[in-house]
Amino acid sequence: METTDFERELVAAQDELTRIAYRLTEDKEKANNLVEKLNEYHKQPFMMHTSGFKYHEIADKLNIPISTIKSRIFLRRHILK
């Protein structure tokens, strides 16, 4: 049975999606490994922010000034780039 152009394009698209998914998974694993290496002092605000907490919520929960929260999250982002 002959493969149509559409079928070839579909297979190529599926292959590309698989490669993208692999890269995203790999990048996520690298990011998680880096975050795990951070000490708890700096890690907690960053993890809370990536979990959806707003700056003011993190500051209230940890009883830390919001400016400190912002700087810690900024530094963690910078390290992870």
N, C-alpha and C positions, 0 to 999 in steps of 0.2 A: 504494500500500500504506500502510495506516495505522500510525503509530508507537504502540507500546504504552507504558504508563506505565513499565514496567520498562526499556524501551529508552531513554526520555527520562532516567530516573534514571541509567542506565549512562553515557550521554553526559555528563550533568552531573558525575558522579563523575570521569570521565576528564578533563574540562576542569579540575576542581579539582586533581586530581593533577598535571596539567601546570603549573598556576600555582604549586603548592607546589614542584615540582621546579625551576622557573625561579628562584623566590626563594631556594631553598637553594643553587643554583649561583651566583647573584649574590652571596649572602652569603659563600660560600666564596671567591669571587674577590676580594671586598673584603678579607676576612681575609688572604688570601695576599698581596695588595698591601701591606697594612699591615705584615705580618711582613717582607716584603722590604725595607721602609724601615728596619727596626730594624738597628742596627749588629751586627756579628758577635759582639761581646762579650756582648750580651744575647740574641741570636737563637738561638744554638746550644743552650743549655739548654732553651729553650722548644720548639724543633723536635724535640729528642730526646724530650722529655716527650710531645709530641703523637704521636710515632712509637711510643710504648709503653714507653719506658724508665722505670724507677722512679727516684725522687729519689736513692737511694743509688747506683744504677748510673751516673747522670749525674755525681754527685760523684766517684765513683771514676775514671771515664773522663777527666774534665776536670781531676782533681786540684784540686778546689775544695771548700771546706766545704759540707756539705749545707744549712746555714742560708742560705748565699749562693745556692745553687741554688733553694731554696724562694722566697726573696725575689725573685729575677729572674723566675721563672715567674709568681709572683703579680703582679708589676708588668706583665708582658707581657699577662696576662689582663685586668688593669684597663685598660690602654691600648686593647685590642681591643674593649672593651664599648662 
